[in-house]
Amino acid sequence: MTRTDDGVATTRSAEVAVIGGGIVGLSTAYALQEQGVPVRLYEAGLPGMGQSAGESRIFRHAHDDPRLVTFARGSRAVWDEWAEHFDVELVSSDGVVAIGDGALERLRVLDKVGVAAREIDADELAERMPLLAGYSGPAMFDEAGGAIRTRAAITALTDALGDAVVTGEVISIDHRADGTVEVRSVTDSAIHSKVVVCAGRETARLARSVGLSLPVRLAAHVRLTFDVRSAPPAQVACLQDSSGEFGEVGVYAAPLPGNSRYAVGLSQTVGVRDDGTFIDPAAIRSLDQRAHDYVARALPGLDPEPRDFLHCWVTELPWSEDGVAVWEAGSISFVAGHNLFKQAPALGRALAQAATGGGLAAELKSEARLGELQ
Ligand SMILES: Cc1cc2nc3c(=O)[nH]c(=O)nc-3n(C[C@H](O)[C@H](O)[C@H](O)COP(=O)(O)OP(=O)(O)OC[C@H]3O[C@@H](n4cnc5c(N)ncnc54)[C@H](O)[C@@H]3O)c2cc1C
């Protein structure tokens, strides 16, 4: 044990600290553990209950930026590796269907990168997505996409990390003269060689404390879960609907494990002020109603009365709703972006590489603006 300048007892702890036990922090800590690097993960509450809460997310390759498609493809490979290692399904094998003209534009990007995706006709669409109303417009199928089994992933990674996960909110991070970092949590203070901040909506605040201003826009989001009316379909793809055919242009939807429930959200978010209050408190209720009305029109296979709500913070970068970037200040890295669940394994490995002296991948530097429409 040593003492800081103000006399507080500190321990020289694990080499790398990860702050935040959402999917990104857990993936980063696990990637460090894979390399044999001693790691400590600080989580203020329960792992996976921030932006990573809920039972399902979509893994899709379709993005506007070919570099992000390539990154997603790399992440898909790590999901498979981890699924085999933990002997648990982490991404379903039913694929993702996307409908609307935008789907075909993204198909061109997937073709360029060499991802297995193709245009499908109305019959194949009905077979792959049996809950959807009749639709005969443009449609594409992303074969290696699927529903991420979020709870299985959070549980497997948390269990694998074991005692490396400590419960405690980090209240400050400070560089010391020797280049190490002092991390103070509510229960202790420890010294680490490197710190990786994956604190979701709190990342920007922690970055400000070391003089970095991240261009993160905070918003709120709602996703509703609906019961499948009849027996759960044996196979059901995730859905992205930009068609406008059913009255909305930004809908994403995914089955929950077992296929007896299906989660539906509008990609539109609700604006939030810097202090976290809603600019228009009624807006979130109007999203509830629009999701309900959309389900009544587009998804006759579902009961349109929602069974559950998932409310969550969104932390978007200005150049894309799928944008992601890492900022570095001395021995501390900060990661920010949105729609990161699918990217977390590749992101975790990249952050682990940077924390162990391998350098940050060029596409993750903020100036690369990964995710921007190319
Ligand atoms: C409704 C909804 C649907 C989505 N759909 C998709 C999708 O289909 N596909 C996809 O890829 N992504 C999707 N996303 C986005 C994705 O879920 C998030 O980008 C991802 O979960 C973010 O993970 P994270 O680890 O960065 O953050 P979080 O999960 O928020 O984790 C941050 C953690 O840090 C902890 N923390 C914060 N401050 C401190 C502190 N000071 N000390 C210690 N711990 C701290 C928090 O308690 C939290 O557990 C969706 C998000 C929402 C809300």
The ligand as a Gaussian input file, in Angstrom:
#p B3LYP/6-31G(d) Opt

LIG

0 1
 C      -33.538000       0.273000     -27.039000
 C      -32.172000       0.102000     -27.629000
 C      -31.987000      -0.690000     -28.748000
 C      -30.730000      -0.873000     -29.288000
 N      -30.580000      -1.683000     -30.366000
 C      -29.337000      -2.005000     -30.765000
 C      -29.166000      -2.988000     -31.765000
 O      -30.140000      -3.539000     -32.283000
 N      -27.889000      -3.337000     -32.111000
 C      -26.798000      -2.773000     -31.520000
 O      -25.675000      -3.149000     -31.866000
 N      -26.932000      -1.825000     -30.576000
 C      -28.171000      -1.438000     -30.182000
 N      -28.344000      -0.511000     -29.201000
 C      -27.175000       0.174000     -28.640000
 C      -26.422000      -0.686000     -27.645000
 O      -27.306000      -1.351000     -26.767000
 C      -25.463000       0.215000     -26.870000
 O      -24.666000       0.954000     -27.788000
 C      -24.536000      -0.613000     -25.985000
 O      -25.294000      -1.460000     -25.139000
 C      -23.666000       0.318000     -25.169000
 O      -22.897000      -0.470000     -24.290000
 P      -21.843000       0.236000     -23.337000
 O      -21.132000      -0.845000     -22.639000
 O      -21.073000       1.238000     -24.113000
 O      -22.718000       1.130000     -22.327000
 P      -23.618000       0.691000     -21.096000
 O      -24.311000      -0.583000     -21.335000
 O      -24.451000       1.854000     -20.737000
 O      -22.551000       0.410000     -19.957000
 C      -21.929000       1.444000     -19.234000
 C      -21.800000       0.954000     -17.798000
 O      -20.963000       1.860000     -17.095000
 C      -21.418000       1.945000     -15.773000
 N      -20.915000       3.206000     -15.229000
 C      -21.241000       4.460000     -15.624000
 N      -20.549000       5.352000     -14.911000
 C      -19.768000       4.653000     -14.066000
 C      -18.846000       5.034000     -13.076000
 N      -18.558000       6.325000     -12.817000
 N      -18.231000       4.048000     -12.370000
 C      -18.489000       2.745000     -12.624000
 N      -19.383000       2.328000     -13.549000
 C      -20.001000       3.285000     -14.271000
 C      -22.940000       1.889000     -15.905000
 O      -23.546000       1.462000     -14.709000
 C      -23.123000       0.917000     -17.057000
 O      -23.359000      -0.396000     -16.609000
 C      -29.600000      -0.249000     -28.679000
 C      -29.784000       0.561000     -27.566000
 C      -31.045000       0.741000     -27.060000
 C      -31.200000       1.618000     -25.876000

